């Protein structure tokens, strides 16, 4: 439900969440590499805030990207 080491969460329709590790995704697929090397979140991002980027032009399956700070477990 809440893995301690995952640094990526895919939010699916119906509220389902899939946790992953970006290093594995980026090495397995060039599209994920491109996604994770985009310009990072806004500098003013604070805990609880989210920086969002529209990815609808990337095609099916990518709608948006949101950066969110979370407490380190």
Biopython code that builds the backbone (N, CA, C, O; Angstrom):
import numpy as np
from Bio.PDB.StructureBuilder import StructureBuilder

atoms = [
    (1, "UNK", "N", (0.810, -1.199, 0.000)),
    (1, "UNK", "CA", (0.000, 0.000, 0.000)),
    (1, "UNK", "C", (0.854, 1.264, 0.000)),
    (1, "UNK", "O", (0.528, 2.227, -0.694)),
    (2, "UNK", "N", (1.951, 1.276, 0.775)),
    (2, "UNK", "CA", (2.814, 2.455, 0.855)),
    (2, "UNK", "C", (4.272, 2.015, 0.976)),
    (2, "UNK", "O", (4.854, 2.106, 2.057)),
    (3, "UNK", "N", (4.865, 1.544, -0.110)),
    (3, "UNK", "CA", (6.249, 1.091, -0.062)),
    (3, "UNK", "C", (7.197, 2.202, 0.385)),
    (3, "UNK", "O", (7.005, 3.370, 0.047)),
    (4, "UNK", "N", (8.204, 1.829, 1.135)),
    (4, "UNK", "CA", (9.116, 2.819, 1.688)),
    (4, "UNK", "C", (10.124, 3.349, 0.680)),
    (4, "UNK", "O", (10.563, 4.493, 0.804)),
    (5, "UNK", "N", (10.498, 2.568, -0.299)),
    (5, "UNK", "CA", (11.588, 2.965, -1.200)),
    (5, "UNK", "C", (11.135, 3.402, -2.587)),
    (5, "UNK", "O", (11.962, 3.876, -3.366)),
    (6, "UNK", "N", (9.886, 3.268, -2.920)),
    (6, "UNK", "CA", (9.416, 3.664, -4.254)),
    (6, "UNK", "C", (9.511, 5.173, -4.396)),
    (6, "UNK", "O", (9.172, 5.906, -3.466)),
    (7, "UNK", "N", (9.973, 5.651, -5.559)),
    (7, "UNK", "CA", (10.054, 7.086, -5.783)),
    (7, "UNK", "C", (9.156, 7.545, -6.930)),
    (7, "UNK", "O", (9.211, 8.703, -7.344)),
    (8, "UNK", "N", (8.329, 6.629, -7.439)),
    (8, "UNK", "CA", (7.360, 6.943, -8.488)),
    (8, "UNK", "C", (6.039, 6.284, -8.124)),
    (8, "UNK", "O", (6.007, 5.131, -7.692)),
    (9, "UNK", "N", (4.956, 7.021, -8.299)),
    (9, "UNK", "CA", (3.622, 6.463, -8.088)),
    (9, "UNK", "C", (2.799, 6.764, -9.326)),
    (9, "UNK", "O", (2.653, 7.923, -9.714)),
    (10, "UNK", "N", (2.265, 5.733, -9.943)),
    (10, "UNK", "CA", (1.356, 5.899, -11.073)),
    (10, "UNK", "C", (-0.057, 5.905, -10.521)),
    (10, "UNK", "O", (-0.475, 4.963, -9.847)),
    (11, "UNK", "N", (-0.793, 6.974, -10.811)),
    (11, "UNK", "CA", (-2.177, 7.090, -10.377)),
    (11, "UNK", "C", (-3.047, 6.646, -11.539)),
    (11, "UNK", "O", (-3.081, 7.313, -12.573)),
    (12, "UNK", "N", (-3.752, 5.530, -11.388)),
    (12, "UNK", "CA", (-4.568, 4.965, -12.457)),
    (12, "UNK", "C", (-6.025, 5.346, -12.282)),
    (12, "UNK", "O", (-6.435, 5.801, -11.214)),
    (13, "UNK", "N", (-6.803, 5.160, -13.338)),
    (13, "UNK", "CA", (-8.235, 5.400, -13.231)),
    (13, "UNK", "C", (-8.808, 4.480, -12.174)),
    (13, "UNK", "O", (-8.340, 3.355, -11.997)),
    (14, "UNK", "N", (-9.806, 4.952, -11.483)),
    (14, "UNK", "CA", (-10.427, 4.147, -10.437)),
    (14, "UNK", "C", (-9.708, 4.264, -9.100)),
    (14, "UNK", "O", (-10.072, 3.587, -8.139)),
    (15, "UNK", "N", (-8.693, 5.114, -9.033)),
    (15, "UNK", "CA", (-8.003, 5.342, -7.773)),
    (15, "UNK", "C", (-6.890, 4.366, -7.443)),
    (15, "UNK", "O", (-6.272, 4.477, -6.385)),
    (16, "UNK", "N", (-6.621, 3.420, -8.315)),
    (16, "UNK", "CA", (-5.546, 2.456, -8.056)),
    (16, "UNK", "C", (-4.192, 3.142, -8.194)),
    (16, "UNK", "O", (-4.016, 4.025, -9.034)),
    (17, "UNK", "N", (-3.238, 2.728, -7.364)),
    (17, "UNK", "CA", (-1.891, 3.275, -7.429)),
    (17, "UNK", "C", (-0.889, 2.147, -7.640)),
    (17, "UNK", "O", (-1.022, 1.066, -7.066)),
    (18, "UNK", "N", (0.110, 2.412, -8.465)),
    (18, "UNK", "CA", (1.191, 1.462, -8.717)),
    (18, "UNK", "C", (2.492, 2.158, -8.329)),
    (18, "UNK", "O", (2.798, 3.238, -8.833)),
    (19, "UNK", "N", (3.251, 1.538, -7.437)),
    (19, "UNK", "CA", (4.511, 2.101, -6.965)),
    (19, "UNK", "C", (5.663, 1.511, -7.767)),
    (19, "UNK", "O", (5.645, 0.331, -8.117)),
    (20, "UNK", "N", (6.668, 2.340, -8.055)),
    (20, "UNK", "CA", (7.796, 1.883, -8.867)),
    (20, "UNK", "C", (9.068, 2.641, -8.479)),
    (20, "UNK", "O", (9.062, 3.537, -7.635)),
    (21, "UNK", "N", (10.148, 2.240, -9.132)),
    (21, "UNK", "CA", (11.449, 2.872, -8.940)),
    (21, "UNK", "C", (11.877, 3.461, -10.273)),
    (21, "UNK", "O", (11.958, 2.743, -11.269)),
    (22, "UNK", "N", (12.152, 4.760, -10.303)),
    (22, "UNK", "CA", (12.446, 5.408, -11.575)),
    (22, "UNK", "C", (13.722, 4.899, -12.237)),
    (22, "UNK", "O", (13.816, 4.917, -13.465)),
    (23, "UNK", "N", (14.689, 4.455, -11.477)),
    (23, "UNK", "CA", (15.918, 3.958, -12.093)),
    (23, "UNK", "C", (15.625, 2.720, -12.955)),
    (23, "UNK", "O", (16.200, 2.569, -14.034)),
    (24, "UNK", "N", (14.748, 1.849, -12.492)),
    (24, "UNK", "CA", (14.391, 0.660, -13.275)),
    (24, "UNK", "C", (13.553, 1.030, -14.490)),
    (24, "UNK", "O", (13.747, 0.482, -15.574)),
    (25, "UNK", "N", (12.622, 1.961, -14.309)),
    (25, "UNK", "CA", (11.793, 2.383, -15.432)),
    (25, "UNK", "C", (12.626, 3.070, -16.508)),
    (25, "UNK", "O", (12.442, 2.809, -17.696)),
    (26, "UNK", "N", (13.546, 3.950, -16.096)),
    (26, "UNK", "CA", (14.360, 4.702, -17.049)),
    (26, "UNK", "C", (15.313, 3.804, -17.828)),
    (26, "UNK", "O", (15.579, 4.062, -19.002)),
    (27, "UNK", "N", (15.830, 2.758, -17.198)),
    (27, "UNK", "CA", (16.734, 1.859, -17.917)),
    (27, "UNK", "C", (15.970, 0.882, -18.797)),
    (27, "UNK", "O", (16.536, 0.347, -19.750)),
    (28, "UNK", "N", (14.711, 0.640, -18.504)),
    (28, "UNK", "CA", (13.923, -0.306, -19.284)),
    (28, "UNK", "C", (13.254, 0.333, -20.505)),
    (28, "UNK", "O", (12.945, -0.355, -21.478)),
    (29, "UNK", "N", (13.032, 1.654, -20.449)),
    (29, "UNK", "CA", (12.262, 2.298, -21.515)),
    (29, "UNK", "C", (12.756, 3.729, -21.723)),
    (29, "UNK", "O", (12.819, 4.514, -20.777)),
    (30, "UNK", "N", (13.102, 4.059, -22.962)),
    (30, "UNK", "CA", (13.627, 5.394, -23.251)),
    (30, "UNK", "C", (12.588, 6.489, -22.984)),
    (30, "UNK", "O", (12.952, 7.621, -22.666)),
    (31, "UNK", "N", (11.323, 6.165, -23.109)),
    (31, "UNK", "CA", (10.275, 7.164, -22.852)),
    (31, "UNK", "C", (10.269, 7.565, -21.377)),
    (31, "UNK", "O", (10.078, 8.737, -21.051)),
    (32, "UNK", "N", (10.477, 6.596, -20.492)),
    (32, "UNK", "CA", (10.563, 6.922, -19.071)),
    (32, "UNK", "C", (11.837, 7.696, -18.772)),
    (32, "UNK", "O", (11.833, 8.588, -17.923)),
    (33, "UNK", "N", (12.929, 7.369, -19.457)),
    (33, "UNK", "CA", (14.164, 8.138, -19.297)),
    (33, "UNK", "C", (13.904, 9.602, -19.646)),
    (33, "UNK", "O", (14.294, 10.503, -18.903)),
    (34, "UNK", "N", (13.242, 9.832, -20.784)),
    (34, "UNK", "CA", (12.900, 11.198, -21.189)),
    (34, "UNK", "C", (12.036, 11.879, -20.138)),
    (34, "UNK", "O", (12.245, 13.049, -19.820)),
    (35, "UNK", "N", (11.084, 11.161, -19.607)),
    (35, "UNK", "CA", (10.178, 11.700, -18.599)),
    (35, "UNK", "C", (10.929, 12.111, -17.340)),
    (35, "UNK", "O", (10.684, 13.187, -16.794)),
    (36, "UNK", "N", (11.830, 11.275, -16.882)),
    (36, "UNK", "CA", (12.522, 11.543, -15.627)),
    (36, "UNK", "C", (13.663, 12.532, -15.768)),
    (36, "UNK", "O", (14.182, 13.008, -14.759)),
    (37, "UNK", "N", (14.072, 12.856, -16.987)),
    (37, "UNK", "CA", (15.122, 13.851, -17.176)),
    (37, "UNK", "C", (14.557, 15.202, -17.609)),
    (37, "UNK", "O", (15.314, 16.094, -17.992)),
    (38, "UNK", "N", (13.235, 15.360, -17.552)),
    (38, "UNK", "CA", (12.625, 16.660, -17.806)),
    (38, "UNK", "C", (13.086, 17.630, -16.734)),
    (38, "UNK", "O", (13.579, 17.227, -15.680)),
    (39, "UNK", "N", (12.921, 18.895, -17.014)),
    (39, "UNK", "CA", (13.227, 19.907, -16.007)),
    (39, "UNK", "C", (12.469, 19.562, -14.723)),
    (39, "UNK", "O", (11.293, 19.200, -14.768)),
    (40, "UNK", "N", (13.135, 19.674, -13.607)),
    (40, "UNK", "CA", (12.575, 19.273, -12.320)),
    (40, "UNK", "C", (11.462, 20.164, -11.815)),
    (40, "UNK", "O", (11.016, 21.077, -12.510)),
    (41, "UNK", "N", (11.019, 19.895, -10.607)),
    (41, "UNK", "CA", (9.917, 20.662, -10.023)),
    (41, "UNK", "C", (10.336, 22.104, -9.750)),
    (41, "UNK", "O", (11.527, 22.412, -9.707)),
    (42, "UNK", "N", (9.354, 22.983, -9.565)),
    (42, "UNK", "CA", (9.668, 24.377, -9.250)),
    (42, "UNK", "C", (10.498, 24.477, -7.972)),
    (42, "UNK", "O", (10.316, 23.690, -7.044)),
    (43, "UNK", "N", (11.409, 25.447, -7.931)),
    (43, "UNK", "CA", (12.273, 25.630, -6.763)),
    (43, "UNK", "C", (11.469, 25.930, -5.501)),
    (43, "UNK", "O", (11.894, 25.590, -4.397)),
    (44, "UNK", "N", (10.314, 26.564, -5.659)),
    (44, "UNK", "CA", (9.518, 26.973, -4.504)),
    (44, "UNK", "C", (8.640, 25.855, -3.955)),
    (44, "UNK", "O", (7.823, 26.088, -3.065)),
    (45, "UNK", "N", (8.802, 24.656, -4.475)),
    (45, "UNK", "CA", (7.980, 23.529, -4.041)),
    (45, "UNK", "C", (8.230, 23.254, -2.563)),
    (45, "UNK", "O", (9.375, 23.085, -2.142)),
    (46, "UNK", "N", (7.155, 23.210, -1.776)),
    (46, "UNK", "CA", (7.277, 22.890, -0.358)),
    (46, "UNK", "C", (6.410, 21.683, -0.055)),
    (46, "UNK", "O", (5.556, 21.312, -0.860)),
    (47, "UNK", "N", (6.620, 21.071, 1.096)),
    (47, "UNK", "CA", (5.880, 19.857, 1.429)),
    (47, "UNK", "C", (4.385, 20.116, 1.364)),
    (47, "UNK", "O", (3.895, 21.089, 1.939)),
    (48, "UNK", "N", (3.665, 19.261, 0.673)),
    (48, "UNK", "CA", (2.223, 19.403, 0.518)),
    (48, "UNK", "C", (1.833, 20.094, -0.782)),
    (48, "UNK", "O", (0.705, 19.932, -1.247)),
    (49, "UNK", "N", (2.752, 20.870, -1.383)),
    (49, "UNK", "CA", (2.483, 21.522, -2.654)),
    (49, "UNK", "C", (2.821, 20.561, -3.781)),
    (49, "UNK", "O", (3.538, 19.581, -3.575)),
    (50, "UNK", "N", (2.312, 20.836, -4.955)),
    (50, "UNK", "CA", (2.619, 19.971, -6.094)),
    (50, "UNK", "C", (2.915, 20.821, -7.314)),
    (50, "UNK", "O", (2.207, 21.790, -7.587)),
    (51, "UNK", "N", (3.952, 20.464, -8.044)),
    (51, "UNK", "CA", (4.251, 21.081, -9.326)),
    (51, "UNK", "C", (3.734, 20.142, -10.395)),
    (51, "UNK", "O", (4.079, 18.960, -10.395)),
    (52, "UNK", "N", (2.912, 20.642, -11.310)),
    (52, "UNK", "CA", (2.293, 19.786, -12.315)),
    (52, "UNK", "C", (2.743, 20.203, -13.702)),
    (52, "UNK", "O", (2.919, 21.388, -13.984)),
    (53, "UNK", "N", (2.926, 19.215, -14.560)),
    (53, "UNK", "CA", (3.304, 19.461, -15.956)),
    (53, "UNK", "C", (2.380, 18.646, -16.853)),
    (53, "UNK", "O", (2.169, 17.457, -16.616)),
    (54, "UNK", "N", (1.827, 19.286, -17.884)),
    (54, "UNK", "CA", (0.927, 18.623, -18.822)),
    (54, "UNK", "C", (1.732, 17.746, -19.782)),
    (54, "UNK", "O", (2.682, 18.216, -20.408)),
    (55, "UNK", "N", (1.353, 16.477, -19.895)),
    (55, "UNK", "CA", (2.032, 15.545, -20.800)),
    (55, "UNK", "C", (1.084, 14.975, -21.851)),
    (55, "UNK", "O", (1.405, 13.978, -22.499)),
    (56, "UNK", "N", (-0.076, 15.596, -22.024)),
    (56, "UNK", "CA", (-1.067, 15.046, -22.958)),
    (56, "UNK", "C", (-0.541, 14.983, -24.386)),
    (56, "UNK", "O", (-1.025, 14.168, -25.172)),
    (57, "UNK", "N", (0.431, 15.813, -24.748)),
    (57, "UNK", "CA", (0.984, 15.781, -26.105)),
    (57, "UNK", "C", (1.890, 14.571, -26.325)),
    (57, "UNK", "O", (2.288, 14.303, -27.459)),
    (58, "UNK", "N", (2.223, 13.839, -25.266)),
    (58, "UNK", "CA", (3.084, 12.652, -25.381)),
    (58, "UNK", "C", (2.339, 11.459, -25.955)),
    (58, "UNK", "O", (2.973, 10.469, -26.322)),
    (59, "UNK", "N", (1.031, 11.518, -26.045)),
    (59, "UNK", "CA", (0.253, 10.403, -26.582)),
    (59, "UNK", "C", (-0.481, 9.659, -25.479)),
    (59, "UNK", "O", (-0.516, 10.094, -24.328)),
    (60, "UNK", "N", (-1.059, 8.542, -25.850)),
    (60, "UNK", "CA", (-1.862, 7.752, -24.909)),
    (60, "UNK", "C", (-1.042, 7.316, -23.709)),
    (60, "UNK", "O", (0.136, 6.975, -23.825)),
    (61, "UNK", "N", (-1.681, 7.336, -22.574)),
    (61, "UNK", "CA", (-1.060, 6.822, -21.367)),
    (61, "UNK", "C", (-0.375, 7.871, -20.521)),
    (61, "UNK", "O", (-0.183, 7.656, -19.324)),
    (62, "UNK", "N", (0.000, 8.995, -21.099)),
    (62, "UNK", "CA", (0.648, 10.060, -20.335)),
    (62, "UNK", "C", (-0.286, 11.268, -20.321)),
    (62, "UNK", "O", (-0.561, 11.857, -21.366)),
    (63, "UNK", "N", (-0.764, 11.631, -19.155)),
    (63, "UNK", "CA", (-1.631, 12.799, -19.047)),
    (63, "UNK", "C", (-0.934, 13.965, -18.374)),
    (63, "UNK", "O", (-0.928, 15.084, -18.887)),
    (64, "UNK", "N", (-0.349, 13.690, -17.220)),
    (64, "UNK", "CA", (0.339, 14.758, -16.517)),
    (64, "UNK", "C", (1.376, 14.170, -15.569)),
    (64, "UNK", "O", (1.363, 12.982, -15.245)),
    (65, "UNK", "N", (2.263, 15.038, -15.146)),
    (65, "UNK", "CA", (3.310, 14.676, -14.208)),
    (65, "UNK", "C", (3.191, 15.633, -13.038)),
    (65, "UNK", "O", (3.057, 16.841, -13.232)),
    (66, "UNK", "N", (3.237, 15.109, -11.836)),
    (66, "UNK", "CA", (3.147, 15.959, -10.659)),
    (66, "UNK", "C", (4.280, 15.628, -9.706)),
    (66, "UNK", "O", (4.481, 14.468, -9.346)),
    (67, "UNK", "N", (5.016, 16.646, -9.300)),
    (67, "UNK", "CA", (6.060, 16.476, -8.299)),
    (67, "UNK", "C", (5.453, 16.753, -6.944)),
    (67, "UNK", "O", (4.671, 17.688, -6.771)),
    (68, "UNK", "N", (5.823, 15.931, -5.994)),
    (68, "UNK", "CA", (5.276, 16.121, -4.656)),
    (68, "UNK", "C", (6.342, 15.713, -3.647)),
    (68, "UNK", "O", (6.900, 14.620, -3.741)),
    (69, "UNK", "N", (6.624, 16.572, -2.696)),
    (69, "UNK", "CA", (7.564, 16.250, -1.635)),
    (69, "UNK", "C", (6.861, 15.406, -0.581)),
    (69, "UNK", "O", (5.722, 15.687, -0.207)),
    (70, "UNK", "N", (7.527, 14.395, -0.117)),
    (70, "UNK", "CA", (6.983, 13.567, 0.949)),
    (70, "UNK", "C", (8.039, 13.416, 2.043)),
    (70, "UNK", "O", (9.234, 13.563, 1.785)),
    (71, "UNK", "N", (7.603, 13.129, 3.239)),
    (71, "UNK", "CA", (8.523, 12.949, 4.343)),
    (71, "UNK", "C", (9.357, 11.709, 4.122)),
    (71, "UNK", "O", (8.842, 10.680, 3.684)),
    (72, "UNK", "N", (10.644, 11.797, 4.421)),
    (72, "UNK", "CA", (11.557, 10.661, 4.290)),
    (72, "UNK", "C", (11.272, 9.681, 5.425)),
    (72, "UNK", "O", (11.337, 10.051, 6.597)),
    (73, "UNK", "N", (10.950, 8.405, 5.074)),
    (73, "UNK", "CA", (10.614, 7.442, 6.123)),
    (73, "UNK", "C", (11.851, 7.075, 6.934)),
    (73, "UNK", "O", (11.764, 6.275, 7.865)),
]
sb = StructureBuilder()
sb.init_structure("model")
sb.init_model(0)
sb.init_chain("A")
sb.init_seg("    ")
for serial, (resi, resn, name, xyz) in enumerate(atoms, 1):
    if name == "N":
        sb.init_residue(resn, " ", resi, " ")
    sb.init_atom(name, np.array(xyz, "f"), 0.0, 1.0, " ", f" {name:<3s}", serial, name[0])
structure = sb.get_structure()
